[in-house]
Amino acid sequence: MADEKTKEEIAQDYTAMGHSVDLINGIIGGTEMTGYTAEEKQACVDRNVEHLELMKTKDYWTSEDMTNVDKAITAGKGYTA
């Protein structure tokens, strides 16, 4: 059964995915979580990759561009703090 979401809720989910993309890219790029341990950074990247993978499985997406999401998932999976 499809998730029953409004267009606004779908937009919020997509925005949240963008925040995860930005966080993953920022940690990898060295601009986010600079005062944290390698273990904390790794755990954050791993959680956000899992979030993106889960969100991509939702069946309510229509024309949203997942290119940056896919890139962040790939980068995050390759990241070692």
N, C-alpha and C positions, 0 to 999 in steps of 0.2 A: 504494500500500500504506500502511496506517495506521502511524503511528509506534507502536512497541511500548513503551509506558511504563506503569509501575505508577501506582496512585492517588497514592502518595507523591511520585513524580517529577513527576506532573502538578501536584500541589499546590505543589511547589517551583518549578516554572516559573511558576505563577500568582503566587506570592509575589514572584519576581524581577521579573515584570511590574509589580507594585505598587511595587517599589523604583524602577523606571524612571519610573513615573507620579509618584512623590513627588519624584524628582530633577528632572524636567522642571518640575513645578509650583514647586518651590523655587527653581530658577534664575530662572524667569520672575517669581516673587514677590520675588526679591531676598534670600532667606534661605539659599541654597546657593551655594557657590563664590564667595563675596564677594571673595576675594582674587585672583581669576583675571582674565585679560584677557577682553575681549569676544569675541575669536576663540576662546579656550579654552571659554568658556561656550557659544558657538554650536556648536562642534564636539561638545561633550557632548550638547547638546539634540538635534542632528542624529543622532548615534549612537543615542541612546535612542529616538528616534522610529523609526528604522530597525529597531531591536530589537523594538519593540512591533508594528510592521507585520508583521515576519517571524513573530513568535510568534502573531499572530492567524490566520495562514494554516494553522496546525497543525490536523490533523483529529481530534485527541483531546479537544478541548474538548466539554463537555456542557452543564452548567447554569451555568457560570461567568458572572458579570456583567461584561461588557466596557464598561459605560458610562463608567467613569473612564478606561479605556484609550483609548477613542475620543475623549474630551474632551482628554486629554493629547496625543494624536496631532495633533488639530486645533490646539490651542494651540501645540504645538511647531513645527508647520509655519508658523504665523503669527509665530513669534518671530524678532526680529532684535536681536541683542545690540548 
